[in-house]
Amino acid sequence: MEQQPHRFFTYIIQSKKDGSFYIGQCSDLDARLSKHNEGFSSYTAAKKPWRLVYFEAFHSRSEAIRREKLIKRQKSKTYLLQLIQNKFK
């Protein structure tokens, strides 16, 4: 029996409360979004509800973490908006 490859994700969620963004990585997008909306951390709890606006899939967690760090290093709302908008082209 062949084992399926694991999928990991880098994601961007947006607060419906104030429009701010949160960037992270995970192996289960649905479960992670639920955790954010349940208020599992003080940062995301204060700004819930959240909606998923962007994600990229990777074969390894290290690739997802690398991409997460690269996006966070941009420190630019314009960059995030361009990523999100280009997803739908």
Backbone bond lengths (Angstrom), bond angles and torsions (degrees), N, CA, C in turn:
res aa  C-N    CA-C-N  psi(-1)  N-CA   C-N-CA  omega(-1)  CA-C   N-CA-C  phi
1 M - - - 1.451 - - 1.540 109.07 -
2 E 1.325 116.21 126.94 1.458 120.98 -179.01 1.522 110.87 -84.01
3 Q 1.306 116.19 132.63 1.460 121.12 -179.88 1.525 109.75 -83.10
4 Q 1.338 116.44 135.16 1.460 121.72 178.85 1.524 109.64 -73.62
5 P 1.351 116.92 144.18 1.467 118.95 178.56 1.526 110.58 -68.63
6 H 1.312 115.01 144.16 1.454 119.74 176.38 1.515 108.78 -73.18
7 R 1.308 115.37 146.69 1.456 120.17 177.13 1.528 108.24 -115.07
8 F 1.287 114.77 136.77 1.463 121.46 176.31 1.521 107.47 -126.94
9 F 1.303 115.60 154.70 1.451 120.44 -172.84 1.523 112.04 -133.30
10 T 1.314 115.27 144.42 1.455 122.63 164.20 1.518 104.17 -105.79
11 Y 1.324 116.44 133.58 1.461 118.51 -173.78 1.527 111.56 -136.86
12 I 1.325 113.62 158.92 1.460 121.39 173.00 1.522 106.45 -126.97
13 I 1.323 115.43 127.34 1.460 120.32 173.66 1.525 108.16 -115.31
14 Q 1.321 114.51 154.68 1.456 119.93 -179.49 1.517 109.43 -124.34
15 S 1.320 115.23 136.19 1.461 121.60 178.65 1.523 109.54 -73.17
16 K 1.324 116.23 128.37 1.465 120.58 174.44 1.523 110.02 -75.85
17 K 1.321 116.24 -15.55 1.468 121.35 -178.66 1.528 111.73 -77.47
18 D 1.355 116.49 -48.95 1.470 118.33 -175.34 1.533 114.32 -131.86
19 G 1.337 117.94 3.44 1.456 121.09 176.75 1.518 115.46 80.61
20 S 1.342 117.79 0.70 1.464 120.44 -179.70 1.533 110.40 -71.43
21 F 1.332 115.24 163.39 1.460 121.87 -177.63 1.523 110.93 -113.88
22 Y 1.336 115.06 153.20 1.461 122.86 173.30 1.522 106.28 -133.31
23 I 1.320 117.28 133.70 1.460 122.91 -179.30 1.521 108.35 -114.68
24 G 1.327 116.44 133.85 1.456 119.83 179.81 1.518 111.31 -154.26
25 Q 1.319 115.70 -174.48 1.465 122.20 176.40 1.512 108.64 -141.33
26 C 1.337 116.21 151.63 1.468 120.77 -176.49 1.526 109.60 -164.02
27 S 1.323 115.31 178.28 1.459 120.32 174.95 1.529 112.13 -110.47
28 D 1.334 117.92 -7.60 1.468 121.99 -179.84 1.536 108.43 -142.59
29 L 1.316 116.73 101.65 1.465 121.07 -175.65 1.528 113.17 -61.50
30 D 1.322 116.72 -44.49 1.472 119.96 -178.38 1.523 111.51 -62.00
31 A 1.326 116.30 -46.50 1.465 120.21 -179.48 1.522 110.77 -64.99
32 R 1.324 116.86 -39.33 1.466 120.11 -178.32 1.527 111.19 -67.57
33 L 1.330 117.46 -42.11 1.456 120.57 177.54 1.527 110.46 -62.44
34 S 1.312 116.57 -40.50 1.469 120.56 176.64 1.521 110.92 -60.12
35 K 1.326 116.76 -43.53 1.473 120.29 179.15 1.533 110.86 -61.15
36 H 1.326 116.55 -42.84 1.467 119.53 178.18 1.531 110.13 -61.59
37 N 1.309 117.01 -42.33 1.462 120.48 -177.79 1.528 113.37 -75.99
38 E 1.324 116.51 -16.23 1.467 120.68 174.26 1.524 111.14 -87.32
39 G 1.328 117.34 -6.45 1.454 121.37 176.81 1.514 114.02 80.33
40 F 1.337 118.06 41.78 1.466 121.06 -176.53 1.520 113.60 -68.61
41 S 1.342 117.81 -16.66 1.466 119.37 174.79 1.517 109.05 -133.92
42 S 1.303 116.62 156.61 1.463 119.60 -176.30 1.527 111.50 -64.04
43 Y 1.336 118.15 -34.56 1.466 120.03 -179.80 1.525 111.02 -65.65
44 T 1.313 117.21 -50.24 1.460 118.94 -176.78 1.525 111.91 -75.92
45 A 1.311 117.87 -28.55 1.472 120.51 179.53 1.518 111.15 -63.79
46 A 1.311 116.78 -38.40 1.460 121.32 -176.71 1.526 112.45 -70.60
47 K 1.322 117.06 -18.88 1.462 120.01 -173.77 1.523 113.16 -118.22
48 K 1.315 118.70 11.56 1.459 120.60 -178.88 1.526 110.31 -73.27
49 P 1.303 118.31 155.65 1.470 128.32 7.08 1.532 112.62 -82.71
50 W 1.337 113.57 158.42 1.455 122.71 -179.45 1.520 109.73 -114.84
51 R 1.341 115.06 154.32 1.470 120.30 173.26 1.524 108.51 -133.85
52 L 1.317 115.27 143.29 1.460 121.37 178.50 1.524 108.52 -75.57
53 V 1.342 116.75 124.64 1.464 120.20 -179.01 1.533 112.85 -116.67
54 Y 1.345 117.20 -12.90 1.460 119.63 -177.15 1.520 109.80 -164.75
55 F 1.330 115.73 143.96 1.466 119.29 170.60 1.517 110.00 -156.26
56 E 1.325 115.29 156.95 1.459 124.00 173.37 1.524 106.98 -130.53
57 A 1.335 117.08 142.70 1.463 122.05 -179.95 1.526 110.64 -101.89
58 F 1.334 115.62 144.87 1.466 122.41 -179.47 1.521 109.60 -137.32
59 H 1.319 115.70 159.80 1.457 121.06 179.50 1.523 112.76 -83.57
60 S 1.340 117.17 -19.50 1.464 118.89 -179.27 1.528 110.35 -136.68
61 R 1.312 115.04 155.08 1.467 120.20 177.44 1.533 110.38 -63.59
62 S 1.328 116.95 -37.47 1.465 118.89 -178.81 1.530 111.42 -62.24
63 E 1.331 117.79 -36.71 1.471 120.50 176.36 1.530 110.48 -65.49
64 A 1.325 116.90 -41.99 1.469 121.36 179.78 1.529 110.88 -64.47
65 I 1.326 116.50 -41.08 1.470 120.86 178.79 1.528 110.04 -65.89
66 R 1.318 116.54 -42.43 1.459 120.70 178.90 1.529 110.62 -58.72
67 R 1.342 117.01 -44.56 1.462 121.32 179.44 1.529 111.33 -67.08
68 E 1.334 116.66 -41.53 1.467 121.10 177.05 1.534 110.00 -56.03
69 K 1.316 116.78 -47.79 1.465 121.07 -178.64 1.531 111.60 -64.27
70 L 1.336 116.09 -38.53 1.457 119.44 179.29 1.534 110.43 -64.11
71 I 1.319 117.21 -44.24 1.462 120.72 179.18 1.527 110.00 -63.87
72 K 1.317 117.35 -43.77 1.468 120.66 -179.26 1.531 111.42 -64.39
73 R 1.319 117.28 -34.18 1.466 120.39 179.79 1.528 112.72 -65.71
74 Q 1.306 117.48 -21.97 1.469 120.72 -179.73 1.529 111.52 -65.43
75 K 1.340 116.49 -33.27 1.467 122.09 178.39 1.529 111.71 46.94
76 S 1.328 115.85 45.09 1.453 120.45 -175.28 1.527 110.73 -140.52
77 K 1.310 116.22 120.40 1.462 120.63 176.06 1.528 109.53 -65.23
78 T 1.333 116.81 -35.36 1.463 121.30 178.20 1.529 110.32 -60.56
79 Y 1.329 117.17 -43.37 1.463 121.72 178.09 1.522 110.65 -60.69
80 L 1.325 117.02 -45.37 1.467 120.86 179.12 1.523 111.00 -61.40
81 L 1.310 116.87 -45.23 1.465 120.62 -179.71 1.525 111.03 -62.93
82 Q 1.332 117.62 -37.62 1.466 120.63 177.13 1.523 111.10 -65.62
83 L 1.321 117.62 -41.82 1.468 120.89 176.40 1.523 110.35 -58.49
84 I 1.316 116.04 -48.90 1.466 122.06 -177.22 1.518 110.57 -63.75
85 Q 1.322 117.90 -45.36 1.465 121.61 -178.69 1.511 111.51 -67.26
86 N 1.326 118.60 -39.33 1.464 121.45 179.96 1.517 112.75 -67.97
87 K 1.315 117.04 -22.69 1.461 121.64 177.52 1.516 110.97 -61.11
88 F 1.317 116.48 -31.90 1.470 120.44 -174.65 1.526 113.39 -96.46
89 K 1.328 118.53 7.60 1.469 120.96 178.98 1.498 111.15 -87.65
